[in-house]
Amino acid sequence: MKQVGVTLSKDQNNRMCRIFFTEDDVRRACSALVCGDSSQSCIEMMEEGKITCELCYAVLTALRKYPVRIETAAG
């Protein structure tokens, strides 16, 4: 199962957290957005860590999808 890093956040200790969802869930969220026509290139850039998409994250949260992984690094 492929995972896509959708958003970055900071926790209480000021560490950066990258939040990952399954590729299928991200594709469904992307298709619900107005910008969904270019979802493939957007998903590829999220997989490479070049961009994040808070809109996709908002849709995933609204659909009650849960992250499959959260990576934390010093910020």
Secondary structure, 3 states (H helix, E strand, C coil): CCEEEEEEEECCCCCEEEEEEEHHHHHHHHHCCHHHHHHHHHHHHHHCCCCCCHHHHHHHHHCCCCCCEEEEECC
